[in-house]
Amino acid sequence: MTDSEAFERCIAVGGLVLFGADTVYGLACDPDDRFAVERLYLLKRRSLTKPSAVMFFSLDRAFEAVPEIGERTRGAMARLLPGAVGVLVPNPAGRFASACGSDIGTLGIRVPFVPSLAGVRRPVLQSSANRAGGPDPRSLDEVPTLFRAAVDLVIDVGSLPGTPSTVVDLRRYEVDGEWSLVREGAVGERELAEALHWQYHFDADTYTEMIRADLPGYDSLQDELAGASGAGARRILDLGTGTGETARRLLARHPDASLVGIDENEQMLAVARNALPQSRVSLRAARIEEPLPEGPFDLVASALCVHHLDGAAKADLFCRVRDALAPGGLFVLADVVVPDDPADQASPLTPGYDRPSPLPDQLRWLADAGLEPRVVWEQGDLAVVAARRI
């Protein structure tokens, strides 16, 4: 009998399973078997008012079991799971009430990466195999002796990482893209932010319409960037190409130029490839935190991309841009900034992902990188800066 078969059979008859997940050892039971749930909670000395996660061993089964999960939230979960992340989602139908504790309107979901249990079809109520508040066990030897004696099935997978899953609150994600970190764990906040922001904001099919609705000054920003790029560039690097709006304007202004564009979202690059002249453009999936394409470039441009970096990462990028520019080459940055007057902050920002910096700080970092910056245009919390390599 395989581990999956033994696991599922034990759960089906109301048993408790002690097993290794992808992070720590846990306990599992049938979430709809009240007696089994009470037995698990009693073993942990955990109050029944405290919630536990419902674990699925396939993301598709989670979506089937909780059909109320909205499309955007499903997309976010697909970016995170399977993996060492637990998510809190709205539970309007009150599903798996025994796992919800005192808040039946919220459901915690886990989809771990455990290949040996991939065949398990049943959802389980899952909690770490420790006393309430005790250390998380990374091996079977670290599980309390009483637990090992009290359960009906033990699945030993050896030593595990020992860091519990990260827990993320997605209850408002469907409405406005908001999320929050409930518990730090195996997956870092930066990784979460990139996945969640990408899924909510960067839908290739609707991005242009969305950004124009969110930023009334979007077209002015793009036009000012193109105007500040001068004339006569022969080789251009576009950072954060997206659907190609910036690239299209730059190619029109510099008719003899070829353009290299990078973006981490392959779906958006696919839209750009269809919109831009293939003979003049080379697009590739890459992040601006990574080494830039090999220069030299006459012009490097970026629109609404750099504000995702923190201050140190911006300063590092500016140094790498300087190195990618030909002598006398130009860097044009069009982005969201932190305005002097908080009342001018109008651009919607995603906590944990959007990290705009004050304009004076960015001018200083550009100068420190060996560039000569000047502010070309400002409107509220948007600005365009042109910086020439010294």
C-alpha positions in Angstrom: 0.0 0.0 0.0 1.4 3.4 -0.9 1.6 6.3 1.5 -1.2 8.1 -0.3 -3.5 5.0 0.0 -2.7 4.5 3.7 -3.2 8.2 4.4 -6.5 8.4 2.7 -7.8 5.2 4.2 -6.9 6.3 7.7 -8.6 9.7 7.2 -11.7 8.0 5.8 -12.4 6.0 8.9 -11.9 8.9 11.3 -8.3 8.3 12.2 -5.4 10.7 13.0 -2.3 10.8 10.8 1.1 12.0 11.8 3.0 12.9 8.6 5.7 15.0 7.1 4.6 17.9 4.9 6.9 20.2 3.0 7.9 22.3 6.0 7.3 20.5 9.4 5.6 17.4 10.7 1.8 17.8 11.2 -1.3 16.1 12.3 -4.3 15.5 10.0 -7.9 14.3 10.2 -11.2 14.5 8.4 -12.4 18.2 8.7 -16.0 17.0 8.6 -15.6 14.4 11.4 -16.3 16.4 14.5 -15.1 13.6 16.8 -11.8 13.3 14.9 -11.3 17.1 15.0 -12.0 17.2 18.8 -9.5 14.4 19.3 -6.8 16.2 17.3 -7.4 19.5 19.2 -7.4 17.6 22.6 -4.1 16.0 21.8 -2.6 19.4 21.0 -4.3 21.1 23.9 -5.7 23.6 21.5 -8.9 25.5 21.9 -11.6 24.6 19.4 -12.1 28.3 18.9 -8.7 28.5 17.2 -8.6 27.9 13.4 -6.6 25.3 11.5 -5.8 25.0 7.9 -7.7 22.7 5.5 -5.0 21.0 3.4 -5.4 19.8 -0.1 -2.9 17.8 -2.1 -3.9 19.4 -5.4 -4.7 23.0 -6.1 -7.5 21.9 -8.5 -9.2 20.0 -5.6 -9.0 23.1 -3.5 -10.8 25.1 -6.1 -13.4 22.3 -6.6 -14.1 22.2 -2.8 -14.3 26.0 -2.4 -15.9 27.2 -5.7 -16.6 30.7 -4.2 -12.9 31.6 -4.6 -12.8 34.4 -7.2 -10.8 34.5 -10.4 -8.2 36.9 -9.2 -7.7 35.1 -5.9 -7.4 31.8 -7.8 -4.7 33.3 -10.0 -2.8 34.5 -6.9 -3.0 31.0 -5.4 -1.8 29.4 -8.6 1.3 31.6 -8.4 2.0 30.5 -4.8 0.8 26.9 -4.6 1.7 24.1 -4.3 4.2 25.4 -1.8 5.1 26.4 1.7 2.3 29.0 2.0 -1.0 29.0 3.7 -3.7 31.5 2.5 -6.7 32.9 4.2 -9.7 33.4 1.9 -13.3 34.5 2.3 -15.7 31.6 3.2 -19.2 32.9 2.6 -20.7 29.4 2.4 -19.2 28.5 5.8 -17.4 25.4 4.4 -15.3 23.2 6.7 -16.7 24.9 9.8 -14.7 22.8 12.2 -11.5 24.2 10.8 -12.6 27.8 11.0 -12.7 28.2 14.8 -14.6 31.2 15.9 -14.5 32.9 12.5 -16.6 30.8 10.1 -16.3 33.5 7.4 -12.6 32.9 7.0 -11.0 29.7 5.7 -7.3 28.8 5.8 -6.0 26.7 2.9 -2.8 24.8 2.4 -1.6 23.0 -0.7 1.9 21.6 0.1 4.3 20.1 -2.3 4.5 16.5 -1.1 4.9 14.1 -4.1 4.4 11.0 -2.0 0.9 12.2 -1.1 -0.1 13.7 -4.4 -2.7 10.9 -4.9 -4.7 11.9 -1.8 -8.1 13.2 -2.9 -9.6 14.0 0.5 -9.1 17.4 2.1 -7.8 17.2 5.7 -7.8 19.5 8.7 -4.1 20.0 9.4 -2.1 21.4 12.2 1.6 21.2 13.3 2.5 18.1 15.4 3.3 20.0 18.6 1.6 21.2 21.7 -0.1 24.6 21.2 2.7 27.2 21.2 5.5 24.5 21.2 8.4 24.2 18.7 7.6 23.0 15.2 9.1 19.5 14.7 11.4 19.0 11.7 11.8 15.2 12.3 9.8 12.4 13.8 12.1 12.3 16.8 11.1 15.9 17.6 7.3 15.0 17.7 6.1 14.5 21.4 6.1 10.8 22.3 2.4 11.0 23.3 1.5 12.2 19.8 3.3 9.2 18.2 1.5 6.8 20.4 -1.9 8.4 20.1 -2.2 8.6 16.3 -3.5 5.9 14.0 -0.9 6.2 11.3 2.7 7.6 11.1 4.3 8.6 7.9 8.0 9.2 8.3 9.7 11.2 5.6 13.0 11.9 7.4 14.3 15.4 8.1 12.3 18.4 7.0 13.3 22.1 6.7 11.7 22.9 10.0 10.4 26.4 9.1 6.6 26.6 9.2 4.6 27.8 6.2 4.1 31.5 5.6 0.5 32.6 6.1 -1.0 35.3 3.8 -4.3 37.0 4.2 -6.1 37.2 0.7 -9.6 38.0 2.0 -9.6 41.4 0.2 -7.5 40.4 -2.7 -10.4 39.8 -5.0 -11.8 43.3 -4.4 -8.8 45.6 -4.5 -5.6 43.5 -4.6 -4.8 44.1 -0.9 -3.0 41.3 1.0 -1.1 41.1 4.3 1.5 38.9 5.9 0.0 37.1 8.8 2.9 34.8 9.7 6.5 34.9 8.5 7.7 31.5 7.4 9.4 29.5 4.7 8.5 31.9 1.8 9.8 35.4 2.0 7.8 38.6 1.8 9.5 39.8 -1.4 8.6 36.6 -3.2 5.0 36.9 -2.0 4.9 40.5 -3.1 6.1 39.7 -6.6 3.7 36.9 -7.1 0.7 38.7 -5.7 1.3 42.0 -7.3 2.0 40.4 -10.7 -1.2 38.4 -10.6 -3.5 41.3 -9.6 -2.1 44.2 -11.5 -0.2 42.8 -14.5 -2.9 41.1 -16.5 -1.6 41.3 -20.0 -5.1 41.6 -21.6 -6.3 44.5 -19.4 -3.1 46.2 -18.3 -3.2 49.2 -20.6 -6.8 50.0 -19.8 -6.2 49.5 -16.1 -3.1 51.7 -15.9 -4.8 54.5 -17.8 -7.7 54.3 -15.3 -5.4 54.3 -12.3 -3.0 57.0 -13.6 -4.8 59.8 -15.5 -1.3 61.2 -16.3 -0.1 57.9 -17.9 -0.1 59.1 -21.5 1.5 62.4 -20.5 4.2 60.5 -18.6 4.9 58.3 -21.6 5.0 61.2 -24.0 7.3 63.2 -21.8 9.7 60.1 -21.6 9.8 59.9 -25.3 10.4 63.6 -25.7 13.2 63.5 -23.2 14.9 60.7 -25.1 16.2 63.1 -27.7 16.9 61.9 -31.2 19.2 59.7 -33.2 19.6 56.8 -30.8 20.7 53.6 -32.6 20.4 51.0 -29.8 17.9 51.3 -27.0 17.3 49.2 -23.8 13.8 49.3 -22.4 13.5 48.2 -18.7 10.1 46.8 -17.8 8.7 46.6 -21.4 5.3 45.4 -20.4 2.9 45.5 -23.3 5.2 47.7 -25.3 3.7 51.2 -24.8 7.1 52.8 -24.1 8.9 50.9 -26.7 6.4 51.9 -29.4 6.9 55.6 -28.7 10.7 55.3 -28.6 10.8 53.4 -31.9 8.7 56.0 -33.5 11.0 58.8 -32.2 14.2 57.0 -33.2 13.4 55.5 -36.6 16.9 54.0 -37.1 17.0 52.3 -33.7 16.8 48.7 -32.6 15.4 48.0 -29.2 16.1 45.3 -26.5 13.3 45.0 -24.0 13.1 43.0 -20.7 10.2 42.2 -18.5 9.6 39.5 -15.9 6.0 38.9 -17.2 6.1 36.6 -20.3 2.4 37.1 -21.0 2.9 40.9 -21.3 5.9 40.4 -23.5 3.7 38.2 -25.8 1.4 41.2 -26.2 4.4 43.5 -26.9 5.7 41.1 -29.6 2.5 41.3 -31.4 2.4 45.1 -31.3 6.0 45.9 -32.1 8.0 45.5 -35.4 9.8 42.2 -35.0 12.7 43.3 -37.2 13.6 46.1 -34.8 12.9 44.5 -31.4 14.4 41.7 -29.2 12.3 41.0 -26.1 13.3 38.7 -23.3 11.9 37.6 -19.9 14.2 39.0 -17.2 14.1 41.0 -14.0 15.7 44.3 -13.6 17.5 43.1 -10.5 19.4 40.7 -12.7 22.4 41.6 -14.9 21.3 43.8 -17.7 21.6 42.9 -21.4 25.1 43.6 -22.8 25.6 47.1 -23.9 26.6 49.6 -25.0 23.3 51.4 -25.5 22.7 54.9 -26.6 19.5 55.1 -24.6 18.1 53.3 -21.6 14.5 54.0 -20.7 12.1 52.8 -18.0 8.5 53.7 -17.3 6.7 52.7 -14.1 9.1 49.9 -13.3 11.8 51.1 -11.0 9.4 52.1 -8.2 9.1 48.4 -7.4 12.7 48.5 -6.0 13.7 49.7 -2.6 16.3 52.5 -2.3 19.4 50.3 -2.2 18.2 48.3 -5.2 17.4 51.5 -7.1 20.9 52.8 -6.4 22.4 49.5 -7.6 20.3 49.6 -10.8 21.5 53.1 -11.6 25.1 51.9 -11.4 24.4 49.0 -13.7 22.5 51.3 -16.2 25.5 53.6 -16.2 27.7 50.7 -17.1 25.3 49.7 -19.9 25.3 53.1 -21.5 27.7 54.3 -24.2 29.8 57.4 -23.4 27.4 60.3 -23.5 24.4 57.9 -23.5 21.1 58.9 -21.9 19.0 57.2 -19.2 15.3 58.4 -19.1 13.4 57.4 -16.0 9.6 58.0 -15.8 8.0 56.7 -12.6 6.1 57.2 -9.4 7.9 59.2 -6.7 7.2 60.1 -3.1 6.0 63.8 -3.5 6.9 66.6 -1.1 3.3 67.2 -0.3 1.5 63.9 0.8 -1.7 65.3 -0.8 -0.1 64.8 -4.2 0.1 61.1 -3.7 -2.5 59.9 -6.1 -1.1 56.7 -7.7 -2.5 53.5 -6.3 0.2 51.5 -4.5 0.4 47.9 -3.4 1.8 47.5 0.1 4.9 45.3 0.1 5.5 45.6 -3.6 5.4 49.3 -4.6 8.4 51.2 -3.1 8.5 54.7 -4.6 11.3 57.0 -3.3 11.5 60.8 -3.0 12.8 62.4 -6.2 15.8 64.1 -4.4 17.0 60.7 -3.3 16.9 59.3 -6.8 18.7 62.3 -8.2 21.4 61.8 -5.7 21.7 58.0 -6.5 21.9 58.8 -10.2 24.7 61.3 -9.6 26.5 58.9 -7.3 26.3 56.3 -10.2 28.2 58.7 -12.5 25.2 60.2 -14.3 24.1 63.9 -14.7 20.4 63.9 -13.9 17.9 66.7 -14.5 14.1 66.7 -13.9 12.3 67.0 -17.2 8.7 66.9 -16.0 6.7 66.6 -12.7 3.0 66.1 -12.1 1.8 65.2 -8.7 3.6 62.0 -7.7 4.9 61.3 -11.3 8.2 62.5 -12.6 10.5 62.1 -15.6 14.2 62.4 -15.2 16.9 62.4 -17.9 20.4 61.4 -16.8 23.3 61.5 -19.1 26.4 59.3 -18.7 29.4 61.6 -17.8 
